[in-house]
Amino acid sequence: MKRELVIEWKHAARDADNVFETCKETGMPLEAVLDEIRMLLEMEGVAVRVVETVAELDSLLFNGVPVEELLEGVEVTATSCAACSTCSEECGEGAECRTLRYSGEAYENIPPELIGRAAAKALETE
């Protein structure tokens, strides 16, 4: 039986075809990481499927589990979008962006290293 890794990218958008510019910054590393690991995973009998969902906050789930639950030391905070002119224009007054904290650093966009590690961890926990 072939295993499957389902990666769900939840992001803000006007609609399914108009992803906000700030959220695209997570999507680009996601695509790059998947291009690197997809062939390797498929050789190991793991099918990779990516699902995009329009949601209020940007998040990434691996087989239904958020990245912060898969990786030790990752925590989620929120920052005001008012600090970013593009984001506040797209999301509206008072909106917040989801921020990950890891190893003393804050990330508004999930770094490629964490995407790859979370994918591997999700497959380990099956």
PyMOL commands that set and color helices and strands:
alter all, ss='L'
color gray80, all
select helices_A, chain A and resi 21-43+67-70+81-83+85-91+112-124
alter helices_A, ss='H'
color red, helices_A
select strands_A, chain A and resi 3-11+46-54+59-62+65-66+75-80+96-102+105-107
alter strands_A, ss='S'
color yellow, strands_A
deselect
rebuild
show_as cartoon
